[in-house]
Structures are given as structure tokens and as C-alpha cells.
Amino acid sequence: MTMDRKVRWGILGCASIAGKALIPAIIGSRNGVLHSIASRDADRASEWAAKFGFTRSHRDYLSLVEDPEVDAVYNPLPNDLHAEWSIRAARAGKHVLCEKPMAMNAAEVRDMIAAAEGSGVLLMEAFMYRFHPQIDQALELVRSGAVGEVRSVKSSFTFQFALGGENYRWFPGMGGGALYDVGCYTISAARLVFADEPLTVFARARLDPGTGVDMTTAVLLEFPGGRFAMCDCSFESHFQSRLLAVGTEGTLYLDRAFSAKDFEARVQIIRGERSEALAVPQADMFALMVEHFGDGVLAGTPLRYPASDAEKNMLAIDAAIDSIRTGHPVKVRPGEPA
């Protein structure tokens, strides 16, 4: 591939996130074009192809991953299908951008990484929030010591999601629940701020008695050096999308850490009685993510967040799930089964 051409994208399924964010991001990107859309509902695939301008529609996922004209596949399928179809795509020689969480557990992520490495293709978790300029600015401030040594992180991603229907979020076997859906962001952000991996995880959750999925979950992560992160997520609380990094000399605060698209973001620094809000240019973090991945496909640019990062995040999630089950703290060993 050369830089005078663009990445030809294939989309697995007609997920709402694809229609609202990823497809528009690809259309507006400098290095990507829509090529194929697949759905188990052939009529729906045809409708989306006409609506968004795909070159081709497929009546099943396998046809898309085997389409010789597709360079990269975006996988926004239910969580329990992430590993299977990302592996199939990788083995077919397609680069894969897979929705979060990367899989159902760290073992599946390792299988995905092995498939990608075996075929010489890229694999990345679609944590779009990391590509917003506010995250770059926040991390630069943290690394420069703007708030001193960060001792604790508080991250929250909560919203009210009406129980019922056939949405996969209500089925444990499909990777449902708040921890998988939005808790994965809060854990990722804590790891990003500390630039380190947690040693132990303790989690508690309120499970829905009818479905068994976690409706609200709180996770305490212990990091090396006596640093801690409190992460909470919920399907039944008022909207929050916040990140707080508390240091020895001040506090850094993001009000829309995970949902800044279409909003003017601000990085707030609080030192004693003084508070300063630093404006951040409005940006489409989905488009920035798509273009970054496209640069990797076309020019071999190293990924800022390789698939190994997804494995480490999943290890922490595995530990949280185990802690909820046992009621005890669980040790986390990156690179090894939780």
C-alpha cells in the first residue's frame, strides 16, 4: 500500500455506534473510504449501503472478511463476538479495529493478538476517548508535574439505560453489564494516568436479579507505590463522564473525559484556592482514531495503543469480575491469566 491510496473499510454489522460515529468518521477522514457493510439481515445491509455510500453489501460476516478489496475491518458486534470475528478477519489478512472491550476475557485477547501477529496485520481496541486532544493535554500536564505526584485517580462513566429488550447489554453471556460497557473506560483511564498496571483489584456490584448483569459497579485498583484508583460505572445513575487525578500539589479534572465529541472540552487545574480552566479545541475523536489506525495500515506508523494494551486492560476487568464473584481482592499479573 502507498500513501496515494486510502484504506478500504469493511463494517461488521449495523451497530448504532457505527452509524452514529465510525461511519461518519471514515467518510470524513483523510485516509479512509467506506467499502463493504455486512449484516445477517441482508435487507438492512443493503439499506445501510445505500444510505452511507458503501460500494458493496454482504449478507453475512464471512463474505465481508473474505472480500479481497477490504483492507481493514471495524468490529462493533456484541462483545461475545469480538474475538471470533476479529480472529477470522485477521486470518483473512484484514487489519482490525475492534470495539471495546476487546473481548470477554484476557485469554481471548491473547488469541486475537496471536492471529493478528500470525497474519502480519494490525489490531487495536477502539477506545476513541484516548485520541481527543484533551487527553493529550491532560497527560502532558500530569507528566510535567502540574499537580505534583498523582496519588489517586477517580473515574466515573454512568448513565441511565432502560432495562429490557433484546440489546446485548442485558445478557451476561453476550458480555452485558455496566463493567464491560463503560467500566472498561474508567479502568483504561486510570492505567493511562498512572502509566502503570494495577497490582490488585477489589470490586463490588449490584446485579440485576432478572438478568444477572451488573447495573452498578465500583472498582478499587491498587497501583505500585501506594497509589489508588476508584472507578465506578452504572446503567442506573445520572450521567457522568469524569476523570479526576489528585496529586500532591493540585488536582486535574475532566468533565467529559469519555464523551467530548461535539463539546468544547476543558482541562481544569485546581491548586489550593485557585482554579484554571484550559480550553481544548473541539475535535472528532472518532475521526482522529480512524486516521491514526489508517496511518498504521498505509504507512506502517506504530500504533500509540497496540493490542497488548487491550490485554492489560482486560486483565484488570477479569480481576474485577473475579472479585465481584468471590467478594475478595484479586491480584493482577499483566501478561498472565488473572
C-alpha positions in Angstrom: 0.0 0.0 0.0 1.1 3.5 -0.7 0.0 6.8 0.8 -1.7 7.9 -2.5 -4.5 5.4 -1.8 -6.9 5.1 1.1 -7.9 2.3 3.5 -10.9 0.5 2.2 -13.1 -0.2 5.3 -15.5 -3.1 5.9 -18.0 -2.8 8.8 -19.3 -5.9 10.6 -23.0 -5.4 11.4 -25.2 -2.3 11.7 -24.5 -1.3 15.3 -25.6 2.1 16.4 -22.1 3.3 17.2 -21.1 2.5 13.6 -23.9 4.6 12.2 -23.6 7.5 14.5 -19.8 7.8 14.8 -17.5 5.4 13.0 -19.0 5.6 9.5 -19.1 9.4 9.5 -15.6 9.4 10.8 -14.4 7.2 7.9 -16.3 9.3 5.4 -14.7 12.5 6.7 -11.2 11.0 7.2 -8.2 11.9 5.0 -7.1 8.3 4.6 -10.1 6.0 4.6 -13.2 5.2 2.4 -16.2 3.0 3.0 -16.2 -0.2 1.0 -18.3 -3.0 2.5 -21.1 -3.4 5.1 -22.3 -6.8 6.3 -25.4 -7.8 8.3 -27.2 -11.1 8.9 -30.2 -9.1 7.7 -29.4 -8.7 4.0 -32.1 -6.0 3.5 -30.6 -3.9 6.3 -27.1 -4.2 4.9 -28.5 -3.0 1.5 -30.2 -0.1 3.2 -27.1 1.0 5.0 -25.0 0.6 1.8 -27.4 3.0 0.0 -27.7 5.4 3.0 -24.0 5.8 3.6 -22.5 5.1 0.2 -20.8 1.7 0.7 -19.5 0.1 -2.5 -20.8 -3.3 -1.5 -23.1 -5.0 1.0 -22.8 -8.6 2.2 -25.5 -10.9 3.6 -23.1 -12.4 6.1 -19.9 -11.6 8.1 -17.8 -14.2 6.4 -18.3 -12.8 3.0 -17.1 -9.4 4.2 -13.9 -10.6 5.9 -13.1 -12.6 2.8 -13.7 -9.7 0.5 -10.4 -9.2 -1.3 -11.0 -5.5 -1.7 -11.4 -4.8 2.0 -8.2 -3.6 3.8 -9.4 -3.1 7.3 -12.4 -4.3 9.3 -14.2 -2.4 12.1 -15.9 -4.9 14.5 -18.7 -3.4 16.6 -20.5 -6.7 17.1 -21.7 -7.8 20.6 -18.8 -8.4 23.0 -19.1 -12.2 22.8 -18.4 -12.0 19.0 -15.4 -9.7 19.2 -12.8 -12.5 19.4 -14.4 -14.8 16.9 -14.8 -12.3 14.1 -11.7 -10.3 14.7 -9.7 -13.5 14.5 -11.5 -14.6 11.3 -10.8 -11.1 9.8 -7.1 -11.2 10.8 -6.6 -14.7 9.4 -8.1 -13.4 6.2 -5.4 -10.7 6.1 -7.5 -7.8 7.3 -6.4 -5.2 9.8 -8.9 -5.0 12.7 -10.2 -2.1 14.7 -12.3 -3.8 17.4 -14.8 -2.1 19.7 -14.2 -2.0 23.4 -13.9 -4.2 25.4 -11.7 -6.1 23.1 -13.1 -9.4 24.2 -14.8 -11.3 27.0 -11.5 -12.0 28.8 -7.7 -11.7 28.5 -7.3 -15.2 27.1 -9.5 -14.3 24.1 -7.4 -11.1 23.6 -4.3 -13.2 23.5 -5.8 -15.4 20.8 -6.7 -12.3 18.8 -3.2 -10.9 19.2 -1.7 -14.3 18.0 -4.0 -14.3 15.0 -3.0 -10.7 14.0 0.7 -11.3 14.5 0.5 -14.6 12.6 -1.0 -12.7 9.6 1.1 -9.6 9.9 -1.9 -7.3 10.4 -2.7 -4.5 12.9 -5.2 -5.0 15.8 -6.3 -2.2 18.0 -9.1 -1.6 20.6 -11.4 1.3 19.6 -11.1 3.4 22.7 -11.8 6.6 20.9 -11.5 8.9 24.0 -7.7 8.5 24.0 -7.4 10.4 20.8 -9.2 13.5 21.9 -6.7 16.5 22.4 -7.9 16.9 26.0 -6.4 13.6 26.9 -3.0 14.5 25.3 -3.1 17.8 27.2 -4.1 16.2 30.5 -1.4 13.6 30.3 1.2 16.2 29.4 0.2 18.3 32.4 0.4 15.2 34.7 3.8 14.1 33.3 5.1 17.7 33.7 4.2 17.7 37.4 1.5 20.3 37.1 -0.4 18.7 40.1 2.7 17.2 41.7 2.9 13.4 42.1 -0.5 11.8 41.3 -1.6 9.7 44.3 -5.2 8.9 43.4 -7.5 8.8 40.4 -11.3 8.8 40.3 -13.0 8.0 37.1 -16.8 7.7 36.5 -18.8 6.7 33.5 -22.5 6.4 34.3 -25.9 6.9 32.6 -29.4 5.6 32.8 -30.2 2.8 30.4 -33.7 1.4 30.3 -33.8 -2.3 31.2 -35.5 -4.6 28.7 -35.5 -5.5 25.0 -33.0 -7.6 23.1 -30.0 -5.4 23.5 -26.9 -7.5 24.2 -26.1 -5.3 27.2 -28.8 -7.2 29.2 -27.3 -10.7 28.5 -24.4 -11.9 30.6 -23.3 -14.5 28.0 -23.0 -11.7 25.4 -20.8 -9.5 27.6 -23.6 -7.4 29.0 -23.4 -5.2 32.1 -22.0 -1.8 33.0 -18.5 -3.0 33.7 -17.9 -4.3 30.2 -19.8 -1.5 28.6 -18.5 1.6 30.3 -16.4 0.4 33.2 -13.7 -0.6 30.8 -13.2 3.2 30.0 -12.7 4.1 33.6 -10.1 1.4 34.2 -8.3 2.3 31.0 -8.2 5.9 32.0 -6.7 5.1 35.4 -4.0 3.0 33.8 -3.3 5.8 31.4 -2.9 8.5 34.0 -0.6 6.3 36.2 1.2 4.9 33.2 1.3 1.6 35.1 -0.6 -1.5 35.8 -2.7 -2.3 38.9 -1.4 -4.9 41.4 -4.8 -5.8 43.0 -8.4 -5.1 42.3 -11.4 -5.1 44.6 -14.9 -4.7 43.1 -18.5 -4.8 44.3 -21.6 -4.7 42.1 -25.3 -4.5 42.2 -26.6 -7.3 39.9 -30.0 -7.1 38.3 -32.0 -10.0 39.8 -33.7 -10.7 36.5 -30.8 -10.7 34.0 -27.8 -11.1 36.2 -25.9 -8.3 34.6 -24.2 -5.7 36.8 -26.2 -2.5 36.9 -23.7 -0.5 39.1 -20.1 -1.5 39.8 -17.4 0.1 41.9 -13.8 -0.9 41.4 -10.8 -0.1 43.6 -7.4 -0.6 41.9 -4.2 -0.6 43.9 -1.1 0.5 41.8 2.5 0.3 42.7 3.8 2.9 45.2 0.6 3.0 47.2 -1.4 4.8 44.6 -5.1 4.0 44.1 -7.9 4.4 41.5 -11.6 4.4 42.2 -13.6 3.6 39.1 -17.4 3.4 39.0 -19.8 2.7 36.2 -23.6 2.3 36.1 -26.7 1.8 33.9 -28.9 3.4 36.6 -27.2 6.7 37.6 -27.2 10.3 36.5 -24.8 10.9 33.5 -21.2 11.2 34.4 -18.1 11.0 32.2 -15.4 12.3 34.6 -11.8 11.9 35.3 -10.1 13.3 38.4 -6.3 13.0 39.1 -5.3 14.1 42.6 -1.7 15.0 43.1 0.4 16.2 46.0 0.2 19.8 44.7 -3.1 20.0 42.9 -6.0 18.3 41.1 -6.7 17.8 37.4 -10.3 17.4 36.3 -12.0 16.5 33.0 -15.8 16.8 33.0 -16.3 14.9 29.7 -13.3 12.5 29.7 -15.0 9.9 27.6 -17.7 11.8 25.7 -16.2 15.0 24.5 -17.3 14.7 20.8 -19.4 17.7 19.8 -18.5 19.6 23.0 -15.8 22.1 23.9 -13.7 20.3 26.4 -11.8 21.9 29.2 -8.9 20.6 31.4 -9.3 22.1 34.8 -6.4 22.5 37.2 -7.1 23.2 40.8 -4.3 24.3 43.2 -5.3 25.4 46.6 -8.0 28.1 46.2 -7.1 28.8 42.6 -8.7 27.1 39.6 -7.7 27.4 36.0 -9.7 26.0 33.1 -7.7 25.4 29.9 -9.7 25.3 26.7 -9.2 22.5 24.3 -10.2 22.7 20.6 -13.3 20.8 19.6 -12.4 17.6 17.9 -13.9 14.4 16.5 -12.0 11.8 18.5 -13.5 9.0 16.3 -12.0 10.6 13.1 -8.6 11.0 14.8 -8.7 7.4 15.9 -9.6 6.2 12.4 -6.9 8.3 10.8 -4.3 7.1 13.3 -5.2 3.5 12.5 -5.2 4.2 8.8 -1.7 5.7 9.0 -0.6 2.4 10.6 -2.2 0.4 7.8 -0.9 2.6 4.9 2.5 3.7 6.2 3.4 1.3 9.0 3.2 4.1 11.6 3.4 2.5 15.0 0.1 2.4 16.9 0.0 4.5 20.0 -2.1 1.8 21.7 -1.1 -1.7 20.5 -3.3 -4.7 21.2 -1.1 -5.5 24.2 -2.7 -2.6 26.0 -6.1 -4.2 25.4 -4.8 -7.4 27.0 -3.7 -5.5 30.1 -7.0 -3.6 30.4 -8.8 -6.9 30.1 -6.7 -8.5 32.9 -7.9 -5.8 35.2 -11.5 -6.4 34.1 -11.1 -10.1 34.6 -9.8 -9.4 38.2 -12.8 -7.2 38.9 -15.2 -9.9 37.7 -13.4 -12.4 39.9 -13.5 -10.1 42.8 -17.3 -9.5 42.4 -17.7 -13.3 42.4 -15.6 -14.0 45.4 -16.0 -10.9 47.5 -12.3 -10.6 47.9 -9.4 -8.5 46.4 -7.8 -10.2 43.4 -4.2 -9.9 42.3 -3.5 -8.8 38.7 -0.5 -10.0 36.8 -0.2 -8.4 33.4 0.7 -10.9 30.7 -0.6 -13.8 32.7 -4.2 -15.2 33.4 -5.9 -13.2 36.1 
